[in-house]
Amino acid sequence: MGDRPALLTQALAEIAHEIGIITRISSIYETAAWGNENQAPFLNQVVKVTTIFSAEEVLAKLQAIEKKLGRERHAKWEARLMDIDILFYGNKVIDTDELKVPHPYLAQRRFTLAPLQEIAPHYLHPVLHKTVTELLDLVPDPLPVAPYHTTDYEPH
């Protein structure tokens, strides 16, 4: 929803300001909506961040960023301006009511694995003991994921 590339740029700036140093950024991918497929395609991007904050603190900061960027939470898998997830937090396994890391749907979502594979192909999932590349090769999700190309023209 909204100006999708601009929202991603704003999210990156907020993450860098509030959470830590962004050390890797994937390309942007356009993907069919997952969960509730009767929505417009989503844009997805994955970043690697170095932070001093705990996973729980990062989650609270991400939720504040989502809200700042216009996210309102009403229903699961609804159309939204911004959705930021923690996919991994180092090699930690966290399972609380508020936070589950690694992300519980990660291995089922091509739209997450494709950009993740771009920046961390050999990263080993601490529970499934497979690399991101192996997970992408095995993902059951048939929904299309394609590089997103903007139509903005910038003269040289």
Secondary structure, DSSP 8 states (H G I E B T S, - for coil): --SHHHHHHHHHHHHHHHTEEEEEE---EEE--SSS-SS--EEE--EEEEESS-HHHHHHHHHHHHHHTT----STT---S--------TT--EE-SS-EES-TTGGG-HHHHHHHHHH-TT-B-TTT--BHHHHHHH------EEE---------
